[in-house]
Amino acid sequence: MESRELKNIQAFLNCLSEGIVAYSTDKRLISNNAFMQLFNVKKENEKAIVNVLKKHGLDKMLNNESEEEKELYVGDKQVKVEKMNLRIADKNMFSVMVFKDLTIKNDPNWKINELKYSLDAMKDIVDNAYQGMVLVDKEGRILKWCYEKLLGIKEEDVLGKHVDEVIENTRLHVVVKTGQKELCDIQRIQGRDMLASRIPIIQDGKVIGAIGTVLFRNIDEIRALAKRLEMLEKTVDKYKNEISKMYSARYTFDSIVTQNKKMMELKEIAAKAAATDSTVLIQGDSGTGKEFFAHAIHNASSRKYAPFVQINCAAIPHELLESELFGYEGGAFTGAKKEGKIGKLELANGGTIMLDEVASMSYSMQAKLLRVLEEREFERIGGNTKIKIDVRVIACTNEDLKTCVKQGRFRKDLFYRLNVVEINIPPLRDRMDDIPVLCDEILSQLVRNMGFPPKTISDRAMTALKLHNWPGNVRELRNVLERAANMSSGNLITLEDLPDYIRNYLTDRETEVDKACLRNRVIDAELKAIMEALELSNGNRTEAAKHLGIHRTALYKKLKKYGINIKEV
């Protein structure tokens, strides 16, 4: 070990109050000032240290590899010795002995004196606080008095007196005998009811004193404070309920009704993402249910009791979006509120923020959002204080962000920051197998929310719904079913209750089927007549044409059309 390292270690050991002896692997033996004072060693050298250790039978303990401890007496002092092994900088190993003087701390008077010193340090606080404090010994005599401001009695006039001679109705001397604390007890002093607490001081199972405190000069102050607290609690609860209603997620994964394989896979991905704080990007056509997924992810996460804040980036003018997201200080710009405004990001702190139609965000705003996502802090408009946030971001869009990046309308770095977990919701036209279950769920909601009688859908109406292309996705389906529920007179929604543009899909298809059916019957009848005529004429085409009543050339064309190849006899 270099001498410089040894000096640093020596300087560190001298700062400690416990005695220390350390023996290094390169056979260096060092001690600190506390050890020298404890064992009255006049001059520090390795020989003097070894002599002390041998005198008390500790030399073998220092050389042992095991860690152990023992107690010994140095004169009238009780000393606890702890042996441990310590490695420094992965190369220097020390066997270290720590010597702790237990004599002072075992003295009950030391405990009381320490408490008096602590109370002296707190005197300014106690004297200026709306309370009082007194310390007594095990005989109930006053050692420390901090009631001068409260009771008008000076400390020098009461020190050493028994507490019941000074404070009326006190029970501190009783607490010293019983060792039982008494908290928040009403005590009448100088004609006023005060709230007093009495706590025993116990050392090694024995009561060595007690502390008495008064928290209020008059019990009426407690009643007034209780009323204020009750009023504040009611106000806080009111605002909490309002905020909870305003910023809460309504849907769960159970709200996403599907039997489509692809949608089931997306629900599993979303559920796994909910278990983390990763940013989620949800893409899909308008009306596919992006909002349902965002709500469900929040409700399935550890943030479900925190705010869920939504902001539609397309519905807010570009110049106002920054103030909506980040908020502003009072007077930050013309028209700003004097008291300022908290932004959506700050409202969502601890919870989730849903950025809907994020692709419509301006390029400059995208740069500011990226900075917030990277640094997890921002400043209000007109402010200069950094606001730390813990927010989970869910971005939604009905555009393909990759295409927007290629077109230069969306920042590539922000796209990669948002696209941690990607969920692409297929349009309804690509999952027609979901239409029956969606219809059942939507009709059930209409029955609950709008008071309709229970409704079912006829087979022909369901067929028409499955034939429609649904450009408006689930939102369009919900509107169509609500209209049909209004139009239907009974419990059955029929084809006639659907809008014309959906009903026509089925009628047009049925007409096409009917026409195809008639055409096939005509062909079958014509083929049968031709074959019978050829059979009667023994394959003579001219005779067969006469039997059919058509020209010979016309027969040739029909034979060619139907692929009939008969050699003329």
C-alpha positions as CSV (number, residue, x, y, z in Angstrom):
1,M,0.0,0.0,0.0
2,E,1.3,3.4,-0.9
3,S,2.1,5.9,1.8
4,R,-0.4,8.4,0.3
5,E,-3.3,5.9,0.6
6,L,-2.2,5.0,4.1
7,K,-2.3,8.7,5.2
8,N,-5.8,9.1,3.7
9,I,-7.0,6.0,5.6
10,Q,-5.4,7.3,8.8
11,A,-7.1,10.7,8.4
12,F,-10.4,9.0,7.9
13,L,-10.1,6.8,11.0
14,N,-9.2,9.8,13.2
15,C,-12.6,11.3,12.3
16,L,-14.4,8.4,14.0
17,S,-15.5,8.5,17.6
18,E,-15.0,4.7,18.1
19,G,-11.5,3.3,18.6
20,I,-10.1,1.5,15.6
21,V,-7.2,-0.8,15.0
22,A,-6.6,-2.1,11.4
23,Y,-4.1,-4.7,10.2
24,S,-3.5,-4.8,6.4
25,T,-2.5,-7.7,4.2
26,D,1.0,-6.0,3.7
27,K,1.4,-6.2,7.5
28,R,0.7,-2.5,8.3
29,L,-0.8,-1.9,11.8
30,I,-2.6,1.4,12.3
31,S,-5.0,2.9,14.9
32,N,-6.9,6.1,15.4
33,N,-7.0,8.9,18.1
34,A,-10.0,7.4,19.8
35,F,-8.2,4.1,20.4
36,M,-5.1,6.0,21.8
37,Q,-7.4,7.9,24.2
38,L,-9.4,4.9,25.3
39,F,-6.3,2.8,26.2
40,N,-4.2,5.9,27.3
41,V,-1.5,5.2,24.7
42,K,0.9,8.2,24.7
43,K,2.8,7.6,21.5
44,E,1.5,5.9,18.4
45,N,3.6,3.1,17.0
46,E,3.0,-0.5,16.1
47,K,4.8,-1.8,19.2
48,A,2.6,0.2,21.5
49,I,-0.6,-1.0,19.7
50,V,0.6,-4.7,19.9
51,N,1.3,-4.4,23.6
52,V,-2.2,-3.1,24.2
53,L,-3.8,-6.0,22.2
54,K,-1.7,-8.6,24.0
55,K,-2.5,-7.2,27.4
56,H,-6.2,-7.7,26.7
57,G,-5.8,-11.0,24.8
58,L,-6.9,-9.5,21.5
59,D,-3.8,-10.2,19.3
60,K,-5.1,-13.6,18.3
61,M,-8.5,-12.2,17.6
62,L,-7.0,-9.7,15.1
63,N,-5.2,-12.5,13.2
64,N,-8.2,-14.7,12.9
65,E,-10.1,-14.7,9.6
66,S,-13.5,-15.1,11.2
67,E,-15.5,-12.1,12.3
68,E,-16.4,-12.1,16.1
69,E,-17.0,-9.8,19.0
70,K,-16.4,-9.7,22.8
71,E,-16.6,-7.3,25.8
72,L,-13.8,-6.3,28.2
73,Y,-13.1,-3.7,30.9
74,V,-10.5,-1.0,30.5
75,G,-10.1,0.4,33.9
76,D,-13.7,1.4,34.9
77,K,-14.9,1.4,31.3
78,Q,-17.0,-1.3,29.7
79,V,-15.8,-1.7,26.1
80,K,-17.4,-3.8,23.3
81,V,-14.9,-5.1,20.6
82,E,-16.1,-6.1,17.2
83,K,-13.8,-7.8,14.7
84,M,-14.5,-7.6,10.9
85,N,-12.8,-7.9,7.6
86,L,-12.8,-5.0,5.2
87,R,-11.6,-4.8,1.5
88,I,-10.6,-1.4,0.0
89,A,-10.3,-0.8,-3.7
90,D,-10.5,-4.5,-4.5
91,K,-6.9,-5.1,-3.5
92,N,-6.2,-4.1,0.1
93,M,-7.7,-6.4,2.8
94,F,-7.9,-5.2,6.4
95,S,-8.7,-7.0,9.6
96,V,-10.4,-4.3,11.6
97,M,-11.2,-4.1,15.3
98,V,-13.8,-1.5,16.5
99,F,-13.8,-0.5,20.2
100,K,-17.1,1.0,21.6
101,D,-17.3,2.6,25.1
102,L,-20.5,1.3,26.6
103,T,-20.1,2.8,30.0
104,I,-21.3,6.3,29.2
105,K,-24.4,5.3,27.3
106,N,-25.4,2.9,30.0
107,D,-25.6,5.7,32.5
108,P,-29.2,6.9,33.0
109,N,-27.9,10.4,33.8
110,W,-26.2,10.5,30.5
111,K,-29.5,9.8,28.8
112,I,-31.2,12.6,30.7
113,N,-28.3,15.0,29.9
114,E,-28.5,14.1,26.3
115,L,-32.2,14.9,26.3
116,K,-31.6,18.2,28.0
117,Y,-29.0,19.1,25.4
118,S,-31.5,18.2,22.7
119,L,-34.1,20.4,24.3
120,D,-31.7,23.2,24.6
121,A,-31.1,23.0,20.8
122,M,-34.8,23.0,20.3
123,K,-35.4,25.9,22.7
124,D,-35.9,28.6,20.0
125,I,-38.4,26.4,18.2
126,V,-40.3,25.5,21.4
127,D,-40.4,29.1,22.7
128,N,-41.9,30.3,19.5
129,A,-44.3,27.4,19.0
130,Y,-47.8,27.3,20.2
131,Q,-47.0,24.7,22.8
132,G,-45.0,23.9,25.9
133,M,-42.7,21.1,27.2
134,V,-41.3,20.0,30.5
135,L,-38.7,17.3,31.4
136,V,-38.6,15.5,34.8
137,D,-36.2,12.9,36.3
138,K,-37.3,9.6,37.9
139,E,-38.2,11.4,41.1
140,G,-40.6,13.7,39.3
141,R,-38.3,16.8,39.7
142,I,-38.1,19.3,36.9
143,L,-34.9,19.2,34.8
144,K,-36.0,21.3,31.8
145,W,-38.8,23.9,31.6
146,C,-40.2,25.3,28.3
147,Y,-43.5,26.6,29.7
148,E,-42.5,30.2,30.4
149,K,-44.4,31.7,27.5
150,L,-47.4,29.4,28.0
151,L,-47.8,29.7,31.8
152,G,-45.7,32.9,32.6
153,I,-43.3,31.0,35.0
154,K,-39.6,31.4,34.4
155,E,-37.3,28.3,34.2
156,E,-34.9,29.4,37.0
157,D,-37.9,29.5,39.4
158,V,-38.9,25.9,39.0
159,L,-35.7,23.9,38.3
160,G,-35.3,21.1,40.9
161,K,-38.9,21.4,42.2
162,H,-41.3,18.6,42.1
163,V,-43.6,18.9,39.1
164,D,-46.9,18.7,41.0
165,E,-45.8,21.8,43.0
166,V,-45.6,23.8,39.8
167,I,-48.2,22.4,37.3
168,E,-51.7,21.9,38.5
169,N,-53.5,18.7,37.7
170,T,-50.3,17.2,36.4
171,R,-49.7,13.4,36.1
172,L,-46.1,13.4,35.1
173,H,-45.0,12.0,38.4
174,V,-47.6,9.3,38.0
175,V,-46.3,8.4,34.5
176,V,-42.7,8.1,36.0
177,K,-44.0,5.5,38.4
178,T,-46.3,3.5,36.0
179,G,-44.2,3.8,32.9
180,Q,-47.4,4.1,30.8
181,K,-47.7,6.9,28.3
182,E,-50.7,9.2,28.3
183,L,-51.5,10.8,25.0
184,C,-53.9,13.7,24.1
185,D,-55.3,14.0,27.7
186,I,-57.4,17.1,28.6
187,Q,-55.7,18.9,31.5
188,R,-57.0,22.1,33.1
189,I,-54.3,24.6,33.8
190,Q,-54.8,28.2,35.0
191,G,-58.6,27.9,34.3
192,R,-58.1,26.6,30.7
193,D,-58.5,23.1,29.2
194,M,-55.4,22.1,27.4
195,L,-54.4,19.0,25.4
196,A,-51.5,17.3,27.2
197,S,-49.3,14.3,26.5
198,R,-47.0,12.5,28.9
199,I,-44.3,10.1,27.7
200,P,-42.0,8.1,30.0
201,I,-38.2,7.9,29.2
202,I,-37.1,4.2,29.5
203,Q,-33.5,3.0,29.5
204,D,-32.8,-0.8,29.8
205,G,-36.3,-1.5,30.9
206,K,-36.2,1.2,33.7
207,V,-38.0,4.5,33.8
208,I,-35.5,7.3,34.2
209,G,-37.7,10.3,33.6
210,A,-40.6,11.7,31.6
211,I,-41.5,14.4,29.1
212,G,-44.8,16.4,29.2
213,T,-46.1,18.5,26.4
214,V,-49.1,20.8,25.8
215,L,-50.2,21.2,22.2
216,F,-52.9,23.9,22.6
217,R,-53.5,26.6,25.2
218,N,-57.2,26.0,25.0
219,I,-59.3,23.1,24.0
220,D,-61.6,25.4,22.0
221,E,-58.7,25.8,19.6
222,I,-58.9,22.1,18.8
223,R,-62.6,22.4,18.1
224,A,-62.0,25.3,15.8
225,L,-59.1,23.5,14.1
226,A,-61.3,20.3,13.7
227,K,-64.0,22.3,12.0
228,R,-61.5,23.9,9.6
229,L,-60.0,20.5,8.8
230,E,-63.5,19.0,8.3
231,M,-64.4,21.8,5.9
232,L,-61.1,21.5,4.0
233,E,-61.5,17.7,3.8
234,K,-65.0,18.1,2.3
235,T,-63.6,20.7,-0.2
236,V,-60.7,18.5,-1.2
237,D,-63.0,15.4,-1.6
238,K,-65.4,17.5,-3.8
239,Y,-62.5,18.6,-6.1
240,K,-61.1,15.0,-6.1
241,N,-64.5,13.7,-7.2
242,E,-64.8,16.3,-9.9
243,I,-61.3,15.6,-11.2
244,S,-61.9,11.9,-11.1
245,K,-65.0,12.3,-13.2
246,M,-63.3,14.6,-15.6
247,Y,-60.1,12.6,-16.0
248,S,-60.9,9.0,-15.7
249,A,-60.8,6.1,-18.2
250,R,-64.3,4.6,-18.8
251,Y,-63.4,1.4,-20.8
252,T,-61.6,-1.8,-20.0
253,F,-60.5,-4.8,-22.1
254,D,-63.9,-6.3,-21.5
255,S,-65.4,-3.4,-23.3
256,I,-63.6,-4.4,-26.5
257,V,-66.0,-7.1,-27.8
258,T,-64.6,-9.3,-30.5
259,Q,-64.3,-12.9,-31.8
260,N,-61.8,-12.0,-34.5
261,K,-58.4,-13.7,-34.2
262,K,-56.5,-10.6,-35.1
263,M,-58.3,-8.4,-32.6
264,M,-57.8,-11.0,-29.9
265,E,-54.1,-10.9,-30.6
266,L,-54.1,-7.1,-30.3
267,K,-55.9,-7.3,-27.0
268,E,-53.1,-9.6,-25.7
269,I,-50.4,-7.2,-26.9
270,A,-52.2,-4.2,-25.3
271,A,-52.6,-6.1,-22.0
272,K,-48.8,-6.8,-21.9
273,A,-48.1,-3.2,-22.7
274,A,-50.3,-2.1,-19.8
275,A,-48.0,-3.9,-17.4
276,T,-45.2,-1.5,-18.3
277,D,-44.8,2.3,-18.7
278,S,-43.8,2.1,-22.3
279,T,-45.2,4.6,-24.9
280,V,-48.0,3.1,-27.1
281,L,-48.9,4.0,-30.6
282,I,-52.4,3.1,-31.7
283,Q,-53.2,3.4,-35.4
284,G,-56.4,2.6,-37.2
285,D,-59.2,4.1,-39.4
286,S,-61.6,6.5,-37.8
287,G,-64.2,4.7,-35.8
288,T,-62.3,1.4,-35.3
289,G,-62.1,1.8,-31.5
290,K,-58.6,3.4,-30.8
291,E,-60.0,5.2,-27.8
292,F,-61.3,1.9,-26.3
293,F,-57.7,0.5,-26.4
294,A,-56.2,3.6,-24.8
295,H,-58.7,3.6,-22.0
296,A,-58.3,-0.2,-21.4
297,I,-54.5,0.1,-21.3
298,H,-54.7,2.8,-18.6
299,N,-57.3,0.9,-16.5
300,A,-55.2,-2.3,-16.6
301,S,-52.0,-0.5,-15.6
302,S,-50.6,0.5,-12.2
303,R,-51.6,4.1,-13.0
304,K,-55.4,3.3,-13.1
305,Y,-56.1,5.4,-10.0
306,A,-54.2,8.4,-11.4
307,P,-55.7,10.8,-14.0
308,F,-56.4,9.8,-17.6
309,V,-56.2,13.0,-19.7
310,Q,-57.2,13.1,-23.3
311,I,-56.4,15.9,-25.8
312,N,-57.4,16.0,-29.5
313,C,-54.5,17.5,-31.3
314,A,-56.6,18.1,-34.5
315,A,-59.4,19.9,-32.6
316,I,-57.1,22.6,-31.1
317,P,-55.5,25.4,-33.3
318,H,-51.8,24.9,-33.7
319,E,-51.0,28.2,-31.9
320,L,-53.1,27.1,-28.8
321,L,-51.9,23.5,-28.6
322,E,-48.7,24.4,-26.8
323,S,-50.6,26.3,-24.0
324,E,-53.1,23.4,-23.7
325,L,-50.3,20.8,-23.3
326,F,-47.8,22.8,-21.1
327,G,-50.0,25.5,-19.5
328,Y,-48.8,29.0,-19.0
329,E,-48.0,31.5,-16.2
330,G,-50.2,34.5,-15.5
331,G,-49.9,37.3,-18.0
332,A,-47.7,35.1,-20.3
333,F,-49.5,36.5,-23.4
334,T,-52.4,38.7,-24.4
335,G,-55.6,37.1,-23.2
336,A,-53.9,34.8,-20.7
337,K,-55.6,34.4,-17.3
338,K,-54.0,36.4,-14.5
339,E,-53.7,33.3,-12.3
340,G,-52.2,31.2,-15.2
341,K,-53.3,27.8,-16.3
342,I,-52.2,24.3,-15.6
343,G,-51.4,22.2,-18.8
344,K,-52.7,18.8,-19.7
345,L,-49.3,17.2,-19.1
346,E,-49.2,18.5,-15.6
347,L,-52.8,17.4,-15.0
348,A,-51.8,13.9,-16.1
349,N,-48.8,13.7,-13.8
350,G,-48.6,10.2,-12.3
351,G,-51.2,8.9,-14.9
352,T,-51.7,8.7,-18.6
353,I,-52.1,11.2,-21.4
354,M,-53.8,10.2,-24.7
355,L,-52.7,12.3,-27.6
356,D,-55.4,11.8,-30.2
357,E,-54.8,12.6,-33.9
358,V,-51.1,13.1,-33.1
359,A,-50.3,13.2,-36.9
360,S,-52.0,16.6,-37.1
361,M,-49.5,18.2,-34.7
362,S,-47.3,20.9,-36.2
363,Y,-43.6,20.2,-36.9
364,S,-42.4,22.7,-34.3
365,M,-44.8,21.2,-31.7
366,Q,-43.5,17.8,-32.5
367,A,-40.0,18.9,-31.5
368,K,-41.2,20.2,-28.1
369,L,-43.1,17.0,-27.4
370,L,-40.0,15.0,-28.2
371,R,-38.0,17.0,-25.8
372,V,-40.6,16.4,-23.0
373,L,-40.6,12.6,-23.7
374,E,-36.8,12.5,-23.6
375,E,-36.2,14.6,-20.5
376,R,-39.5,14.1,-18.6
377,E,-39.7,17.8,-17.8
378,F,-41.0,21.0,-19.3
379,E,-41.6,24.7,-18.6
380,R,-45.0,26.5,-18.7
381,I,-45.3,29.2,-21.3
382,G,-43.8,32.4,-19.8
383,G,-42.3,30.4,-16.9
384,N,-38.7,29.6,-16.0
385,T,-39.2,26.7,-13.6
386,K,-38.7,23.1,-14.6
387,I,-41.7,20.9,-13.9
388,K,-40.8,17.2,-13.5
389,I,-43.5,14.8,-14.7
390,D,-44.2,11.1,-14.6
391,V,-46.6,10.5,-17.5
392,R,-47.4,7.5,-19.7
393,V,-48.1,8.6,-23.3
394,I,-50.5,6.8,-25.6
395,A,-50.6,8.3,-29.1
396,C,-53.5,7.7,-31.5
397,T,-53.9,8.4,-35.2
398,N,-56.0,7.4,-38.2
399,E,-53.0,8.0,-40.5
400,D,-50.0,5.8,-41.2
401,L,-47.2,7.6,-39.4
402,K,-44.6,5.8,-41.5
403,T,-46.1,7.4,-44.6
404,C,-46.2,10.8,-42.9
405,V,-42.5,10.5,-42.1
406,K,-41.7,9.7,-45.7
407,Q,-43.8,12.7,-46.8
408,G,-41.9,14.9,-44.3
409,R,-45.0,15.7,-42.3
410,F,-43.9,13.9,-39.2
411,R,-40.5,13.8,-37.4
412,K,-38.7,10.5,-37.7
413,D,-37.2,10.8,-34.2
414,L,-40.6,11.4,-32.6
415,F,-42.1,8.5,-34.6
416,Y,-39.5,6.1,-33.2
417,R,-40.0,7.6,-29.7
418,L,-43.8,7.0,-29.9
419,N,-43.6,3.7,-31.7
420,V,-42.4,1.6,-28.7
421,V,-45.5,-0.7,-28.7
422,E,-47.5,-0.5,-31.9
423,I,-51.1,-1.5,-32.2
424,N,-52.7,-1.4,-35.7
425,I,-56.5,-1.9,-35.4
426,P,-58.0,-3.5,-38.6
427,P,-61.1,-1.8,-40.2
428,L,-64.5,-3.5,-39.7
429,R,-64.6,-4.6,-43.4
430,D,-61.6,-6.9,-42.6
431,R,-63.3,-8.5,-39.6
432,M,-66.9,-9.1,-40.7
433,D,-67.0,-12.0,-38.2
434,D,-67.3,-9.4,-35.5
435,I,-70.5,-7.9,-36.8
436,P,-72.9,-10.3,-34.9
437,V,-71.2,-9.9,-31.5
438,L,-70.9,-6.2,-32.0
439,C,-74.6,-5.9,-32.9
440,D,-75.5,-7.8,-29.7
441,E,-73.3,-5.5,-27.6
442,I,-74.5,-2.3,-29.2
443,L,-78.2,-3.3,-28.9
444,S,-77.7,-4.2,-25.2
445,Q,-76.2,-0.7,-24.6
446,L,-79.1,0.9,-26.4
447,V,-81.5,-1.0,-24.2
448,R,-79.7,0.1,-21.0
449,N,-79.0,3.7,-21.9
450,M,-82.0,4.7,-24.1
451,G,-84.8,2.6,-22.7
452,F,-85.5,0.6,-25.8
453,P,-87.2,-2.8,-25.4
454,P,-84.9,-5.8,-26.1
455,K,-84.1,-6.0,-29.8
456,T,-82.9,-8.8,-32.1
457,I,-81.9,-8.7,-35.7
458,S,-83.6,-10.9,-38.4
459,D,-81.5,-13.1,-40.6
460,R,-82.1,-11.0,-43.8
461,A,-81.1,-7.8,-41.9
462,M,-77.9,-9.5,-40.6
463,T,-77.0,-10.6,-44.1
464,A,-77.5,-7.0,-45.3
465,L,-75.2,-5.7,-42.6
466,K,-72.5,-8.3,-43.5
467,L,-72.7,-7.2,-47.2
468,H,-72.0,-3.5,-46.4
469,N,-68.4,-2.2,-46.7
470,W,-68.6,-0.1,-43.5
471,P,-66.3,2.9,-44.3
472,G,-67.3,4.4,-40.9
473,N,-66.3,1.2,-39.1
474,V,-67.9,0.5,-35.6
475,R,-69.0,4.1,-35.2
476,E,-71.1,3.8,-38.4
477,L,-72.5,0.4,-37.2
478,R,-73.6,1.9,-33.9
479,N,-75.4,4.8,-35.7
480,V,-77.2,2.3,-38.1
481,L,-78.4,0.1,-35.2
482,E,-79.6,3.1,-33.2
483,R,-81.6,4.3,-36.2
484,A,-83.0,0.8,-36.8
485,A,-83.9,0.5,-33.1
486,N,-85.9,3.7,-33.4
487,M,-87.6,2.6,-36.7
488,S,-88.6,-0.9,-35.6
489,S,-92.0,-1.3,-34.0
490,G,-91.5,-4.6,-32.1
491,N,-88.6,-6.6,-30.8
492,L,-87.3,-7.6,-34.2
493,I,-85.2,-5.4,-36.4
494,T,-86.0,-6.3,-40.0
495,L,-84.5,-5.5,-43.4
496,E,-87.0,-2.7,-43.8
497,D,-85.7,-0.9,-40.6
498,L,-82.2,-0.5,-42.1
499,P,-81.2,2.5,-44.1
500,D,-81.8,2.3,-47.9
501,Y,-78.1,2.3,-48.8
502,I,-77.6,-0.9,-46.7
503,R,-80.9,-2.5,-47.6
504,N,-80.1,-2.1,-51.3
505,Y,-77.0,-4.3,-51.0
506,L,-79.2,-7.3,-50.2
507,T,-82.0,-6.6,-52.7
508,D,-79.5,-6.0,-55.6
509,R,-77.7,-9.2,-54.7
510,E,-80.9,-11.2,-54.6
511,T,-81.9,-9.8,-58.0
512,E,-78.6,-10.9,-59.4
513,V,-79.1,-14.3,-58.0
514,D,-82.6,-14.6,-59.4
515,K,-81.3,-13.6,-62.9
516,A,-78.5,-16.0,-62.8
517,C,-80.9,-18.8,-61.7
518,L,-83.3,-18.0,-64.8
519,R,-80.4,-18.0,-67.2
520,N,-79.2,-21.3,-66.0
521,R,-82.6,-22.9,-66.5
522,V,-82.8,-21.5,-70.0
523,I,-79.4,-23.0,-70.8
524,D,-80.4,-26.4,-69.4
525,A,-83.6,-26.4,-71.4
526,E,-81.7,-25.5,-74.6
527,L,-79.1,-28.1,-74.1
528,K,-81.8,-30.8,-73.5
529,A,-83.6,-29.8,-76.7
530,I,-80.5,-29.9,-78.9
531,M,-79.4,-33.3,-77.6
532,E,-82.9,-34.7,-78.2
533,A,-82.9,-33.3,-81.8
534,L,-79.5,-34.8,-82.5
535,E,-80.6,-38.1,-81.2
536,L,-83.7,-38.2,-83.4
537,S,-81.7,-37.2,-86.4
538,N,-79.0,-39.8,-85.7
539,G,-76.4,-36.9,-85.4
540,N,-77.5,-35.2,-88.7
541,R,-77.1,-31.6,-88.0
542,T,-79.3,-30.4,-90.8
543,E,-82.2,-32.7,-89.7
544,A,-81.6,-31.7,-86.1
545,A,-81.9,-28.0,-87.1
546,K,-85.2,-28.7,-88.8
547,H,-86.5,-30.5,-85.7
548,L,-85.5,-27.5,-83.6
549,G,-87.0,-25.0,-86.0
550,I,-83.8,-23.0,-86.4
551,H,-81.3,-22.5,-89.3
552,R,-78.5,-25.0,-89.7
553,T,-75.9,-22.2,-89.1
554,A,-77.6,-21.2,-85.8
555,L,-77.3,-24.8,-84.7
556,Y,-73.6,-24.9,-85.5
557,K,-73.1,-21.8,-83.3
558,K,-74.9,-23.3,-80.3
559,L,-73.0,-26.6,-80.7
560,K,-69.7,-24.6,-80.6
561,K,-71.0,-22.5,-77.7
562,Y,-71.8,-25.5,-75.5
563,G,-68.8,-27.6,-76.7
564,I,-70.8,-30.3,-78.3
565,N,-68.8,-32.2,-81.0
566,I,-70.9,-34.6,-83.0
567,K,-69.8,-35.9,-86.4
568,E,-72.5,-35.5,-89.0
569,V,-73.9,-38.7,-90.4
